[in-house]
């Protein structure tokens, strides 16, 4: 008897049901850029919310291989690609609910950034596109990196301000202190 490793669940954030619709229905953070491996777990995770996912479209920019069909639990998902589609968005179709648009967060994204993106993509009534969310997050990361470089400099200097520059005092007189004879 062969034992199989359990499939990892999809990292997914969806807009709550019965809320004001936005441009995106949520976000998905795959663990790799292999659609054949990642898509079954996503289709399974969405089934309770959107029904059986039958078709998916992606932009091939971030996917090295776009298979025509992917086997999911008990059915096949047909996969298409369009270069005109936002590279950071995936469109999923089901017979029962219709369409679901998800922000696709790159697998190599840091957890803090992914958490911010997943929250922002699932905000009810949001008018932000996948492209805008990714651009905003990239700007946030740049600002964070720049502020960290200042903190890193502070830490490497011992956490203290640099010593003041020393300037020679010209024309100063030495004053003898009591008990300290002048030589």
Secondary structure, 3 states (H helix, E strand, C coil): CCCCCCCCCCCEEECCCCCCCCCCCEEEECCCCCHHHHHHHHHHHHHHHHCCEEEEEECHHHCCCCCCEEEECCEEEEEEECCCCCCCEEEEEECCCEEEEEEEECCCCCHHHHHHHHHHHCCCCCCCCHHHHHHHHHHHHHHHHHHHHHHHHHHHCCCCCCCCCCCCCCCCCCCCCCCCCCC
